[in-house]
Amino acid sequence: MKNINSVLFDLDGTLLDTVHDLACALNIVLTRHQRPVLSVEKIRPIAGHGYRAMLKLAELNESAGQQILEEYQKHLLDSTCLFPGMDDVLTYLDDQHIPWGIVTNKPERFTLKIVNGLQLSHRASCVISGDSLKNSKPHPEPILHACKLMQREPKNCLFVGDAKIDILASIAAGTASLVALYGYIPDGENPETWGATGMIQHPSEIIGLLA
């Protein structure tokens, strides 16, 4: 992968494994409504698609959505962590003086608490949340704004994500893109058709592609 001098990551399912804390919040609300809890394996495929996807999965009405968000605010740093191998990737980028950032559709109030809590804020060159700008992914604006903050051209930037909207945003912004196959991709999805530059099974592959 030639001429890449900056990297952007989606958050849930790409940079961080957040599913256990999302599942915790959902299951607290399900228990409150006297409904059976759901396994992490059941929740994982929709973990990166927001609370409305969880409502649909759990067959809860919209009024339960605020309860899920409130519980998630309390528990979002219980188990959330970098995916295995991802710290090595970030260390490589830091050592090579390659700026990296985060572009997520997650609301800022959650994103910043997580990024600060995991001590990533001083390492990331930029953090763009779902409500930071007028538009969110799949619109290219967040990626383009991140490139501007990093002082890098989109054509020299790599975006890594685990959802179709990540790749659509990347293509629209003119960056290279990788599908994180280790992320939260639902059964039946076909990442090969998304149009990404490439696909990876493990974060460590990023180093090999950039080296």
Secondary structure as a PSIPRED ss2 file (coil, helix, strand):
# PSIPRED VFORMAT (PSIPRED V4.0)

   1 M C   1.000  0.000  0.000
   2 K C   1.000  0.000  0.000
   3 N C   1.000  0.000  0.000
   4 I C   1.000  0.000  0.000
   5 N C   1.000  0.000  0.000
   6 S E   0.000  0.000  1.000
   7 V E   0.000  0.000  1.000
   8 L E   0.000  0.000  1.000
   9 F E   0.000  0.000  1.000
  10 D C   1.000  0.000  0.000
  11 L C   1.000  0.000  0.000
  12 D E   0.000  0.000  1.000
  13 G C   1.000  0.000  0.000
  14 T C   1.000  0.000  0.000
  15 L C   1.000  0.000  0.000
  16 L E   0.000  0.000  1.000
  17 D E   0.000  0.000  1.000
  18 T C   1.000  0.000  0.000
  19 V H   0.000  1.000  0.000
  20 H H   0.000  1.000  0.000
  21 D H   0.000  1.000  0.000
  22 L H   0.000  1.000  0.000
  23 A H   0.000  1.000  0.000
  24 C H   0.000  1.000  0.000
  25 A H   0.000  1.000  0.000
  26 L H   0.000  1.000  0.000
  27 N H   0.000  1.000  0.000
  28 I H   0.000  1.000  0.000
  29 V H   0.000  1.000  0.000
  30 L H   0.000  1.000  0.000
  31 T H   0.000  1.000  0.000
  32 R H   0.000  1.000  0.000
  33 H C   1.000  0.000  0.000
  34 Q C   1.000  0.000  0.000
  35 R C   1.000  0.000  0.000
  36 P C   1.000  0.000  0.000
  37 V C   1.000  0.000  0.000
  38 L C   1.000  0.000  0.000
  39 S C   1.000  0.000  0.000
  40 V H   0.000  1.000  0.000
  41 E H   0.000  1.000  0.000
  42 K H   0.000  1.000  0.000
  43 I H   0.000  1.000  0.000
  44 R H   0.000  1.000  0.000
  45 P H   0.000  1.000  0.000
  46 I H   0.000  1.000  0.000
  47 A C   1.000  0.000  0.000
  48 G C   1.000  0.000  0.000
  49 H C   1.000  0.000  0.000
  50 G C   1.000  0.000  0.000
  51 Y H   0.000  1.000  0.000
  52 R H   0.000  1.000  0.000
  53 A H   0.000  1.000  0.000
  54 M H   0.000  1.000  0.000
  55 L H   0.000  1.000  0.000
  56 K H   0.000  1.000  0.000
  57 L H   0.000  1.000  0.000
  58 A H   0.000  1.000  0.000
  59 E C   1.000  0.000  0.000
  60 L C   1.000  0.000  0.000
  61 N C   1.000  0.000  0.000
  62 E C   1.000  0.000  0.000
  63 S H   0.000  1.000  0.000
  64 A H   0.000  1.000  0.000
  65 G H   0.000  1.000  0.000
  66 Q H   0.000  1.000  0.000
  67 Q H   0.000  1.000  0.000
  68 I H   0.000  1.000  0.000
  69 L H   0.000  1.000  0.000
  70 E H   0.000  1.000  0.000
  71 E H   0.000  1.000  0.000
  72 Y H   0.000  1.000  0.000
  73 Q H   0.000  1.000  0.000
  74 K H   0.000  1.000  0.000
  75 H H   0.000  1.000  0.000
  76 L C   1.000  0.000  0.000
  77 L C   1.000  0.000  0.000
  78 D C   1.000  0.000  0.000
  79 S C   1.000  0.000  0.000
  80 T C   1.000  0.000  0.000
  81 C E   0.000  0.000  1.000
  82 L E   0.000  0.000  1.000
  83 F C   1.000  0.000  0.000
  84 P C   1.000  0.000  0.000
  85 G C   1.000  0.000  0.000
  86 M H   0.000  1.000  0.000
  87 D H   0.000  1.000  0.000
  88 D H   0.000  1.000  0.000
  89 V H   0.000  1.000  0.000
  90 L H   0.000  1.000  0.000
  91 T H   0.000  1.000  0.000
  92 Y H   0.000  1.000  0.000
  93 L H   0.000  1.000  0.000
  94 D H   0.000  1.000  0.000
  95 D H   0.000  1.000  0.000
  96 Q C   1.000  0.000  0.000
  97 H C   1.000  0.000  0.000
  98 I C   1.000  0.000  0.000
  99 P C   1.000  0.000  0.000
 100 W E   0.000  0.000  1.000
 101 G E   0.000  0.000  1.000
 102 I E   0.000  0.000  1.000
 103 V E   0.000  0.000  1.000
 104 T C   1.000  0.000  0.000
 105 N C   1.000  0.000  0.000
 106 K C   1.000  0.000  0.000
 107 P C   1.000  0.000  0.000
 108 E H   0.000  1.000  0.000
 109 R H   0.000  1.000  0.000
 110 F H   0.000  1.000  0.000
 111 T H   0.000  1.000  0.000
 112 L H   0.000  1.000  0.000
 113 K H   0.000  1.000  0.000
 114 I H   0.000  1.000  0.000
 115 V H   0.000  1.000  0.000
 116 N H   0.000  1.000  0.000
 117 G H   0.000  1.000  0.000
 118 L C   1.000  0.000  0.000
 119 Q C   1.000  0.000  0.000
 120 L C   1.000  0.000  0.000
 121 S C   1.000  0.000  0.000
 122 H C   1.000  0.000  0.000
 123 R C   1.000  0.000  0.000
 124 A C   1.000  0.000  0.000
 125 S C   1.000  0.000  0.000
 126 C E   0.000  0.000  1.000
 127 V E   0.000  0.000  1.000
 128 I E   0.000  0.000  1.000
 129 S C   1.000  0.000  0.000
 130 G C   1.000  0.000  0.000
 131 D C   1.000  0.000  0.000
 132 S C   1.000  0.000  0.000
 133 L C   1.000  0.000  0.000
 134 K C   1.000  0.000  0.000
 135 N C   1.000  0.000  0.000
 136 S C   1.000  0.000  0.000
 137 K C   1.000  0.000  0.000
 138 P C   1.000  0.000  0.000
 139 H C   1.000  0.000  0.000
 140 P C   1.000  0.000  0.000
 141 E H   0.000  1.000  0.000
 142 P H   0.000  1.000  0.000
 143 I H   0.000  1.000  0.000
 144 L H   0.000  1.000  0.000
 145 H H   0.000  1.000  0.000
 146 A H   0.000  1.000  0.000
 147 C H   0.000  1.000  0.000
 148 K H   0.000  1.000  0.000
 149 L H   0.000  1.000  0.000
 150 M H   0.000  1.000  0.000
 151 Q C   1.000  0.000  0.000
 152 R C   1.000  0.000  0.000
 153 E C   1.000  0.000  0.000
 154 P H   0.000  1.000  0.000
 155 K H   0.000  1.000  0.000
 156 N H   0.000  1.000  0.000
 157 C E   0.000  0.000  1.000
 158 L E   0.000  0.000  1.000
 159 F E   0.000  0.000  1.000
 160 V E   0.000  0.000  1.000
 161 G E   0.000  0.000  1.000
 162 D C   1.000  0.000  0.000
 163 A C   1.000  0.000  0.000
 164 K H   0.000  1.000  0.000
 165 I H   0.000  1.000  0.000
 166 D H   0.000  1.000  0.000
 167 I H   0.000  1.000  0.000
 168 L H   0.000  1.000  0.000
 169 A H   0.000  1.000  0.000
 170 S H   0.000  1.000  0.000
 171 I H   0.000  1.000  0.000
 172 A H   0.000  1.000  0.000
 173 A H   0.000  1.000  0.000
 174 G C   1.000  0.000  0.000
 175 T C   1.000  0.000  0.000
 176 A E   0.000  0.000  1.000
 177 S E   0.000  0.000  1.000
 178 L E   0.000  0.000  1.000
 179 V E   0.000  0.000  1.000
 180 A E   0.000  0.000  1.000
 181 L C   1.000  0.000  0.000
 182 Y C   1.000  0.000  0.000
 183 G C   1.000  0.000  0.000
 184 Y C   1.000  0.000  0.000
 185 I C   1.000  0.000  0.000
 186 P C   1.000  0.000  0.000
 187 D C   1.000  0.000  0.000
 188 G C   1.000  0.000  0.000
 189 E C   1.000  0.000  0.000
 190 N C   1.000  0.000  0.000
 191 P H   0.000  1.000  0.000
 192 E H   0.000  1.000  0.000
 193 T H   0.000  1.000  0.000
 194 W C   1.000  0.000  0.000
 195 G C   1.000  0.000  0.000
 196 A C   1.000  0.000  0.000
 197 T C   1.000  0.000  0.000
 198 G E   0.000  0.000  1.000
 199 M E   0.000  0.000  1.000
 200 I E   0.000  0.000  1.000
 201 Q C   1.000  0.000  0.000
 202 H C   1.000  0.000  0.000
 203 P C   1.000  0.000  0.000
 204 S C   1.000  0.000  0.000
 205 E H   0.000  1.000  0.000
 206 I H   0.000  1.000  0.000
 207 I H   0.000  1.000  0.000
 208 G H   0.000  1.000  0.000
 209 L H   0.000  1.000  0.000
 210 L H   0.000  1.000  0.000
 211 A C   1.000  0.000  0.000
